[in-house]
Amino acid sequence: MEEILKQLSYCVEMGKINKASPYPPSLKDQEGADELARKALDAGISPGVLLEEALIPAMTIVGNKFSRQEIFVPQMLMSAKAMSSAMAHLKPFFLSGETKRKGTFIIGTVTGDLHDIGKNLVAMMVEGGGWEVVDVGVDAGAVKFFNAISRHPDAIVGLSALLTTTMDNMKKIVEEIKSKDPARTILVGGAPVTMEFCQKIGADFYSPDPQGAVNYLNKLVS
């Protein structure tokens, strides 16, 4: 049992999606996260144990490596894809309520901005950290966020912007959400965003990298 969890964790860390995946070359023709997650469940390992002892630790390592600039976006995306291939086997257990998530995180790129790589990375890391993620997509205005909040009233909200020209839209969305729902926790991020800007617009937290967002969310529920 321990060996399967160790192998699964390593596959996620290294970005080994499945047996057919050629990346990384050192694991060529070996089973990946997809097969190992299925095998672990078939062996009687619970989805919760799989998440807590294999997937979350692996994505934490990946996030910390990215923060230290030991790996870059392509490697992180491969790890996130490997994590997603394992999570696909766990989702039925979450939907049935058999396994609980830590909470819900709504994320989107703000109005006028079509960039999604940063948003997707944060979404994948947060999901890998044990949260349910509701992705409202790109070019998302306040209405999209309010619609998602109405379906997930306890959710925390994340806003992404990659362009300096859309930072004003981020400000407007934060103001709209806070005016109707002052207690709603809002995280912001993206290349031009800073902690100073976060505080200026009344958001609750800013992180320059995905792992910082995961750490902050986990503190909220610890």
C-alpha positions in Angstrom: 0.0 0.0 0.0 2.7 2.4 1.0 4.6 1.6 -2.2 1.7 2.5 -4.5 1.2 5.8 -2.7 4.9 6.6 -3.0 4.9 5.7 -6.7 1.8 7.8 -7.3 3.2 10.8 -5.5 6.4 10.5 -7.5 4.5 10.3 -10.8 2.6 13.4 -10.0 5.7 15.3 -8.9 7.6 14.3 -12.1 4.6 14.8 -14.4 4.1 11.2 -15.5 0.5 11.2 -16.7 0.0 7.6 -17.8 1.9 4.6 -19.2 1.8 6.0 -22.8 3.2 9.4 -21.8 6.8 9.8 -23.0 7.5 12.4 -20.3 9.7 12.2 -18.2 12.1 10.0 -20.2 13.3 8.3 -17.0 9.8 6.8 -16.5 9.2 5.7 -20.1 6.9 2.7 -20.4 6.1 2.7 -16.7 2.7 3.2 -15.2 1.7 6.8 -14.5 -0.6 8.7 -12.2 -3.7 7.5 -14.1 -3.0 3.7 -13.7 -1.6 4.0 -10.2 -4.6 5.9 -8.9 -6.9 3.2 -10.3 -4.7 0.5 -8.9 -4.7 2.1 -5.4 -8.5 2.4 -5.3 -8.8 -1.2 -6.5 -6.4 -2.3 -3.7 -8.8 -0.8 -1.1 -7.0 2.5 -0.4 -9.5 5.1 0.3 -9.8 8.3 -1.9 -9.1 10.4 1.2 -5.9 8.6 1.9 -4.9 8.9 -1.8 -5.5 12.6 -1.7 -3.9 13.3 1.7 -0.9 11.0 1.4 0.0 11.1 -2.3 -1.6 13.9 -4.3 -1.5 16.8 -1.9 2.2 16.1 -0.8 3.2 15.8 -4.4 1.6 19.1 -5.5 3.0 20.8 -2.4 6.5 19.7 -3.5 5.8 20.9 -7.1 4.5 24.3 -5.8 7.5 24.9 -3.6 9.9 24.0 -6.4 8.1 26.5 -8.7 8.3 29.2 -5.9 12.0 28.6 -5.7 12.3 28.6 -9.5 13.7 25.1 -9.6 11.0 24.2 -12.1 9.1 26.4 -14.6 5.6 26.6 -16.1 6.0 23.6 -18.6 7.1 21.2 -15.8 4.4 22.5 -13.5 1.7 22.0 -16.2 2.8 18.4 -16.7 2.6 17.7 -12.9 -0.9 19.4 -12.9 -2.0 17.1 -15.8 -0.7 14.0 -13.9 -2.6 15.2 -10.8 -5.8 15.7 -12.9 -5.5 12.2 -14.4 -5.4 10.8 -10.8 -8.2 13.1 -9.6 -10.5 11.9 -12.4 -10.7 8.5 -10.5 -11.5 10.3 -7.2 -14.2 12.7 -8.4 -17.1 10.2 -8.2 -16.3 9.8 -4.5 -16.4 13.6 -4.0 -19.7 13.9 -5.9 -21.3 11.2 -3.8 -20.2 12.9 -0.6 -18.2 9.8 0.5 -15.0 11.9 0.5 -15.0 15.6 1.7 -13.2 18.5 0.2 -11.6 21.3 2.3 -13.9 23.9 0.8 -14.8 25.5 -2.5 -12.7 28.0 -4.5 -14.2 30.1 -7.3 -11.7 31.4 -9.8 -11.7 33.4 -13.0 -9.8 35.8 -15.2 -11.4 39.3 -15.0 -13.3 41.2 -17.7 -11.3 42.1 -20.8 -8.6 39.6 -20.1 -8.4 36.3 -22.1 -5.3 34.9 -20.5 -5.8 31.6 -18.7 -2.4 29.9 -18.0 -1.9 31.5 -14.6 -5.5 31.0 -13.7 -5.3 27.3 -14.7 -2.1 26.7 -12.8 -3.7 28.1 -9.6 -6.9 26.1 -10.2 -4.9 22.9 -10.6 -2.7 23.5 -7.6 -5.8 24.4 -5.4 -7.6 21.3 -6.6 -4.5 19.3 -5.9 -4.5 20.7 -2.4 -7.9 19.1 -1.7 -10.4 21.9 -2.7 -13.3 21.8 -5.1 -12.6 24.4 -7.8 -15.3 26.2 -9.8 -13.7 27.8 -12.8 -15.8 30.7 -14.3 -13.3 31.1 -17.2 -11.8 34.2 -18.8 -13.3 37.6 -19.5 -15.4 37.1 -16.3 -17.3 40.0 -14.9 -19.0 40.4 -11.5 -22.2 38.6 -12.7 -20.3 35.4 -13.4 -18.8 35.5 -10.0 -22.1 36.2 -8.3 -23.8 33.4 -10.2 -21.1 31.0 -9.0 -21.4 32.3 -5.4 -25.1 31.8 -5.4 -24.5 28.1 -6.2 -21.6 27.8 -3.7 -22.4 30.3 -0.9 -19.5 29.3 1.3 -16.9 29.6 -1.4 -13.7 31.7 -1.5 -13.1 33.8 -4.6 -10.0 34.2 -6.7 -9.5 36.8 -9.4 -6.7 36.7 -12.0 -5.4 39.5 -14.3 -2.4 39.4 -16.6 -2.7 42.8 -18.3 -2.2 46.2 -16.5 -5.2 47.4 -18.6 -7.5 44.9 -16.9 -6.4 45.7 -13.3 -9.1 48.3 -13.1 -11.7 45.7 -13.9 -10.3 43.6 -11.1 -10.8 46.5 -8.7 -14.4 47.0 -9.9 -15.2 43.3 -9.4 -13.7 43.3 -5.9 -15.7 46.4 -5.0 -19.0 45.0 -6.4 -18.5 41.7 -4.5 -17.5 43.4 -1.3 -20.4 46.0 -1.5 -22.9 43.2 -1.5 -21.0 40.6 0.5 -18.4 42.4 2.8 -17.3 39.1 4.5 -16.5 37.3 1.3 -12.8 36.3 1.1 -11.2 37.4 -2.2 -7.7 36.4 -3.4 -6.1 38.2 -6.3 -3.1 37.4 -8.5 -1.4 37.8 -11.9 1.8 39.3 -13.3 1.0 43.0 -12.8 -0.7 42.5 -9.4 1.1 43.4 -6.1 0.3 43.2 -2.4 0.0 47.0 -2.4 -2.6 46.8 -5.2 -4.4 44.0 -3.3 -4.7 46.1 -0.2 -5.6 49.2 -2.2 -8.6 47.6 -3.8 -9.9 45.9 -0.6 -9.0 42.2 -1.5 -7.9 39.9 1.3 -4.8 38.2 -0.1 -2.2 38.3 -2.8 0.4 35.7 -3.8 3.0 35.9 -6.5 2.8 32.1 -7.1 0.1 29.4 -6.8 1.6 27.6 -3.8 1.1 30.8 -1.7 -2.6 30.8 -2.6 -2.9 27.1 -1.5 -1.0 27.8 1.7 -3.3 30.7 2.5 -6.5 28.7 1.8 -5.3 25.8 3.9 -4.7 28.2 6.8 -8.3 29.4 6.6 -9.6 25.9 7.2 -7.0 24.6 9.6 
